[in-house]
Amino acid sequence: MSIFSELFNELLAVLSTLVAAIPYIAGYILLILLFLFIWNLVKRVLTPKSDFGSLKTVTFGDESAVTSNTVASVVSILLIFVLWGAFTGSKLLPGFMHMPGAFTGEGTFVYTATAGDQSDDAEVTFLVFQTGEDVEAPEVELGDGFAKNDSIAIAAYRSELLRVDLNDELGRDEGAVVSHVNGTPIEPGGSVSTEFGQVNMSQKGTLNIVPSTGWQMEPIWLPSPERVWERMGEITTDGFRNFTLAQHLGYSLFRVIVGFLLGALVGIPLGYAMGLSDWFRGWFDPIVEFMRPVPPLALIPLVIIWAGIGEEGKIILLFLAALWIMAIGARAGVSGVRISKVHAAYSLGASKWQIMRYVIIPNSLPEIFTAARVAMGVCWGTVVAAELVAAQKGAGMMIMTASKFQNTDIVIMGIILIGIIGFSIDMLMRQLEKWLVPWKGKG
Amino acid sequence: MRFDLPNGSSVQALKDVSLDLKAGELMSVLGPSGCGKTTLLNIVAGFLAPTEGTIELNGNTVEGPGPERGMVFQQGALFEWMSVRDNVSFGPRMKGQKAAEYSQEVDHLLDVVGLQDFKEKAIYELSGGMQQRVALARCLANDPDVILMDEPLGALDALTREKMQGLVLKLWKETGKTIILITHSVEEALLLGERLIVMAPRPGRIHKEYNLPFADMGVGQDLREVKKDPRFGQVREEILSMIWDMEEEIMGRTEGAGA
């Protein structure tokens, strides 16, 4: 029973998070519609085209009338960068596009100390500085009365506790308490809003200065785009953990390519054997059908136990990831040959070997290419995951290690590069497919 | 010819089919669906081994597919990974001939079937009718003794089909090949069949045989003129009603079995 109530609570937590996200999602959708509206206005100004598509009157429900709008794609990518820049205070954007940032610079507030029937005002001056700057607390005069002026330096996005009474003639130990901030009464546990943020009071009566953090993200959570770019330059030349960026990515790619090629080298003949001989199909069917649904990631622990965390283990893992996909692709390619083509070839006097060479292999190539594309994608995902678990170098290792040191900029850079490489691999495979098997889907 | 079915019973696909073809004959085989036309052709081609009886060609017993019996399939069965020329030269190349030996013949055949401008094109760039012409040329390039055609024009539209019928007749006369043509179009069977076999189903058997003048008339003449011949209409009606009766009988039998 308890598992269900636990799961129910988890579900509630997830749902409440989702509900909290709804306004943001709605805002994003509104932005999309706003840009659509703008684009429609722009389009009306441009010369109207009268190609076949634009003359269709029925477009809603006509699948062929829906093509990917390039303008929308460009705007969507740009918007991601603009939002990213706006919420990180990027220097690439003009200042008016920035979201309100954290409070920085000097601020003051006045507190009133009360001891018995006497009370005195004093001013607190604080300087909020950017993390990484070396700043001293501002110099202030002590002023008159029993309460003396204070000063403190606070890092942006942080808050500081300040015992304002420490330099006062009548302090906490003499029975003095802070009763007002900026003229507003305050009690232990309470808080007062100011123009720079707010001042809280702890249960013991200490003031906690909390400058506003604004809407922007702190760099340790989300660095600005140019910071990520700079970091990429640094890692390209100086490296990260003894290896340069090119080495990290190169090793990942090397593992993928070697693992995939080995998988194809074994998988394709295996698939052919399964497609051409009922004995081989019977023999390998149970093995292939069992291994195929096992996610390659589930094999990582076993591969580490058997082969360690070096290159060998990674390549064995990727070999296994590619093997079953390639075998099944090759088998489908062979099985997919139309019997009339084989009959025709026999009637034209081809031998078994010639049938294999001129009919079965070319006929299976489109299927093999599709499988290769899938396998390369799976291998790329698997290598990154394997490197997350254990590796000395590689794209996955780079972002995992960086995350342990809160190097968010490296993590984001790594994710972007991993995405770009994965995308390029897929594009490359598609292009190869177009060049090498132009007859695909046209039999 | 009898097939054993997985459920233990068996189907008599063909029974007592005896045919004797002379060299250079054009025989069309007609019959309702399920009468064993394609089974018969597959046996002649050597793709199926008969349970009883033999097929002989030039005194040799047929035991498997061979280059002396060329096939033309309903849908090209062309190799879309090769160009038109490579498809047509497939047979000679499999025999190990060099380009110099076959290229002249291949070019000539492509001219004959009217594809002189499409020699280097890919198969998938061609229309259905053109693909079927490639299939004909490919078959002829291999110089078979007998050409077996399994509804070769079945997938074409009516207009292309008529043109292709003329082409088949022309090629037949020019090359003098023996042709067996399977079709379910009565008109096509009449136009192209010098000899016409009507088959009946369950078990597949020869129902009636005709010797017709229309194929000879059609050579070099407009096929529409041939169709206007009163004898043409007469035979067509006769065969149509014959097949109609067979279909009725099949329907009645299955309904009876179902009740």
Interface residues (C-beta under 8 A of the other chain):
Chain A: R338 S340 K341 H343 A344 A345 Y346 S347 L348 G349 A350 S351 Q354 Y358 V359 P362 N363 L365 V437 P438 W439 K442 G443
Chain B: A45 F47 G64 P65 G66 P67 R69 G70 M71 F73 Q74 Q75 A77 L78 F79 E80 W81 M82 F90 G91 M94 K95 A122 I123 Y124 A135 R138 C139 N142 P144 L148
